[in-house]
């Protein structure tokens, strides 16, 4: 007899920039820029993204979106500065189902500020 291996899709979360593409593991930007990112949850057993809790952290600091109705998105404002070398920060996204805490996904991206 042949054993079959069924691959289950685990929940995932991707970053989306305004162009609609998903970011891989790094994003380069410059000082004085504003970055708008959205979460793209995949493989969750939900009807709408409203059934998820989204938690964002930038450089280990929890981000609170001023528009509490849209926690799926975040805006990062990089202050103007003269940098002698690039600065690397970490952005972390955690998405968790409100109904089933085991349905969870994390995504990290390096933000390189030049």
Secondary structure as UniProt FT lines:
FT   STRAND          12..17
FT   TURN            18..19
FT   STRAND          22..23
FT   STRAND          26..29
FT   TURN            31..32
FT   STRAND          34..42
FT   HELIX           49..51
FT   STRAND          52..58
FT   TURN            59..60
FT   STRAND          61..63
FT   TURN            68..69
FT   TURN            71..72
FT   STRAND          73..77
FT   STRAND          87..97
FT   TURN            101..102
FT   STRAND          104..113
//
